[in-house]
Amino acid sequence: MQGIDLKELERTQLECAKRVVQKDDFEKAELIGGIDLTFENIKENPTRAWACLVVIRLPDLKVVHKHVVEGVVDFPYIPTFLAFRELPLMLKLVESSPVKPDVYFIDGQGVAHPRGCGIASHFGVETNYVSVGVAKTKLFGSGIEPEQKRGSYSYLTHRGNIIGALVRTKEGAEPVYVSVGHRISLKSAIELVLKTSIYRIPEPTRLAHNLLQRVRRGSVKP
C-alpha cells in the first residue's frame, strides 16, 4: 500500500496488545455506550463519514444519550488495520460527547485479532476506557457454534488460548463475536452483551447503527 508502512502499523498493534488489561477494572457498569461508523462512500478514500455514540442505561435499556459527529476518513480499508481508518473519528466522537458511559461497545474485534489488538482494544488502550469488541463476523480464531438457546456461548480460541466467544444473543439468530477490548474480563463482557441484547446486536450498537443510517440518508441531522 503506497505511503503506508504496514510493518510499522503491525508493531503499533503488537505494542497495544501488551497494554490490554483482560480483567475487570471498573466499579460499575450502569451506562453502556455503543459506537458505530458509516461512510458516504465506503469505496472512496478519502470519504465523508459519521460516527455515533448511543448510551443506554441498565437494567431498563432506556436511551439516555445520543451523539453524532461528522468528519473525513482518509485511511484506506485494509483488513486487520481497521483502527487506523476509524479510530480518529471515534476519538473525536468520544471527546466531544458530554456523556461518558461506564463501558463502550465497539462494532469490531478486541483481542480476537491476529496481533491481539483489534479496534476495540486499540480504542480502550488509547482512551483508557472500558471497552468490549462486539463483531458480527469472525476475524480470527476457531470456535464451534453455541446452542441455539439465547444466552448460550462457546469460546473462540487460537493455539489453545481463549481469545473471545461466540454468543447467542437471540434464539435462532447468528451469534455475535465478543472479545475483551480493555479493562474487562471476557466473562463480564459476555454478561453485559446479553444484558443489553433484545435482538441479535446489542442495543447500544444496534441503535447507533440505525441512527447513522438515517443521518447518512439525510432524514436526521447529525
C-alpha positions in Angstrom: 0.0 0.0 0.0 1.7 3.2 -1.2 2.7 5.5 1.5 1.6 3.2 4.3 4.2 1.2 6.3 2.2 -1.9 7.3 5.1 -3.3 9.3 5.2 -0.2 11.4 1.4 -0.4 12.0 1.8 -4.1 13.0 4.4 -3.1 15.6 2.0 -0.5 16.9 -0.7 -3.2 17.3 1.7 -5.6 19.0 2.7 -2.9 21.5 -1.0 -2.1 22.0 -1.7 -5.8 22.7 0.8 -5.7 25.6 -1.1 -3.0 27.3 -4.5 -4.6 27.1 -6.0 -5.4 30.6 -8.1 -8.5 30.4 -9.7 -8.4 33.9 -12.4 -6.3 35.5 -11.1 -2.9 36.3 -14.2 -0.8 36.8 -16.6 0.0 39.7 -19.9 -0.1 37.9 -21.5 -0.9 34.5 -24.7 1.1 34.5 -24.3 3.2 31.4 -23.3 1.2 28.3 -22.4 3.1 25.1 -22.3 1.7 21.6 -20.1 3.2 18.9 -20.6 2.7 15.2 -19.4 4.5 12.0 -20.9 4.9 8.5 -19.4 6.3 5.3 -20.8 8.4 2.5 -19.0 6.1 0.0 -17.2 3.2 1.5 -15.2 2.5 -1.7 -13.8 6.0 -1.9 -10.8 7.4 0.0 -11.0 9.9 1.4 -14.7 10.0 2.1 -17.1 11.8 4.4 -18.1 9.7 7.4 -20.1 9.9 10.6 -19.6 8.3 14.0 -22.4 7.8 16.5 -22.5 7.0 20.3 -25.7 5.8 21.8 -25.8 5.4 25.6 -28.3 3.2 27.3 -29.0 2.5 31.0 -29.1 -0.8 32.8 -31.3 -2.5 33.7 -34.2 -1.0 31.7 -32.2 -0.3 28.5 -33.5 3.2 28.3 -31.6 5.5 25.9 -30.1 8.4 27.9 -27.8 10.0 25.3 -27.2 10.2 21.5 -24.2 11.9 19.9 -23.1 12.1 16.3 -20.1 13.7 14.7 -19.1 14.2 11.1 -15.6 14.0 9.6 -13.4 12.8 6.8 -11.8 9.4 6.8 -8.6 9.3 4.7 -7.1 5.9 5.6 -8.0 3.1 3.2 -9.8 -0.1 4.3 -7.2 -2.7 4.9 -8.2 -5.9 6.7 -6.9 -6.2 10.3 -5.9 -2.5 10.3 -9.4 -1.1 10.9 -8.4 1.1 13.8 -6.2 3.2 11.7 -9.1 4.0 9.5 -11.9 4.5 12.1 -10.3 5.4 15.4 -9.5 9.1 14.7 -13.2 9.9 14.2 -14.2 7.7 17.1 -11.9 9.7 19.4 -13.4 12.9 18.1 -16.8 11.5 18.9 -15.9 10.4 22.5 -14.0 13.6 23.3 -16.9 15.8 22.2 -19.6 13.8 24.0 -20.8 15.3 27.3 -21.8 11.8 28.5 -19.2 9.2 29.2 -20.6 5.7 29.7 -19.1 3.2 32.0 -18.4 0.7 29.2 -18.1 1.2 25.5 -19.2 -1.5 23.0 -17.3 -1.2 19.7 -18.5 -2.7 16.4 -15.4 -4.7 15.8 -12.8 -7.0 17.4 -10.9 -6.7 20.6 -8.2 -9.2 21.4 -9.7 -11.6 18.9 -7.3 -10.3 16.3 -4.1 -11.7 14.6 -1.9 -9.3 16.6 -4.1 -9.1 19.7 -5.3 -5.6 19.3 -8.4 -5.0 17.2 -10.2 -1.7 17.1 -12.0 -2.3 20.4 -8.7 -2.9 22.2 -7.0 0.0 20.3 -9.8 2.3 21.4 -9.6 1.1 25.0 -5.9 1.4 25.3 -5.8 4.8 23.6 -8.5 6.3 25.8 -8.2 4.0 28.9 -11.9 3.5 28.8 -13.5 0.1 29.5 -14.3 -1.4 26.1 -15.8 -4.6 24.6 -15.5 -5.8 21.0 -18.8 -7.0 19.6 -18.4 -8.1 16.0 -20.9 -9.5 13.5 -18.4 -11.8 11.8 -15.3 -13.7 12.9 -11.9 -12.3 12.0 -9.6 -14.7 13.8 -9.6 -17.9 15.9 -11.6 -21.1 15.9 -14.8 -21.9 17.6 -17.9 -24.1 17.3 -21.5 -22.9 17.1 -23.1 -22.5 20.5 -26.5 -24.0 21.2 -29.5 -22.2 19.7 -30.9 -21.1 23.0 -30.4 -17.4 23.9 -27.5 -17.0 26.3 -25.6 -19.9 25.0 -22.0 -19.3 24.1 -18.8 -21.1 23.0 -15.2 -20.0 23.2 -13.1 -18.6 20.3 -9.6 -20.0 20.6 -6.2 -19.7 19.0 -3.4 -22.1 19.8 -5.1 -23.2 22.9 -5.8 -19.7 24.3 -9.3 -18.3 24.7 -9.5 -15.0 22.7 -13.2 -14.5 22.6 -16.7 -16.1 22.5 -19.5 -16.8 20.1 -22.5 -15.6 21.9 -26.2 -16.4 21.1 -28.0 -13.1 21.9 -31.3 -14.2 20.3 -32.6 -17.7 19.9 -32.1 -18.9 16.4 -30.1 -15.9 15.3 -26.5 -16.0 14.2 -24.1 -15.5 17.2 -22.1 -12.3 17.7 -18.3 -12.4 18.3 -17.4 -11.0 21.7 -13.9 -10.2 22.9 -12.2 -8.2 25.5 -11.4 -4.7 24.5 -9.7 -3.3 27.6 -10.1 -3.3 31.4 -12.8 -6.0 31.4 -12.9 -9.8 31.7 -14.4 -12.0 28.9 -16.9 -13.3 31.4 -18.2 -9.8 32.3 -18.1 -8.8 28.6 -20.4 -11.7 27.7 -22.7 -10.9 30.6 -23.0 -7.2 29.5 -23.7 -8.2 25.9 -26.5 -10.5 27.0 -27.9 -7.9 29.4 -28.2 -5.3 26.6 -29.5 -7.5 23.9 -33.1 -7.8 22.7 -32.2 -8.7 19.1 -29.0 -10.1 17.6 -27.0 -6.9 18.0 -26.8 -5.4 21.5 -29.0 -2.3 21.8 -26.2 0.3 22.1 -24.5 -0.6 18.8 -27.8 -1.5 17.1 -29.3 1.8 17.9 -26.1 3.7 16.9 -26.2 1.9 13.6 -29.8 2.6 12.9 -29.4 6.3 13.8 -26.4 6.6 11.4 -28.4 5.2 8.5 -30.9 8.0 8.9 -28.1 10.6 9.2 -26.5 9.3 6.0 -29.8 9.4 4.1 -30.3 13.0 5.3 -33.5 12.2 7.2 -31.9 13.2 10.5 -29.4 16.0 11.0 -26.2 15.0 12.9 
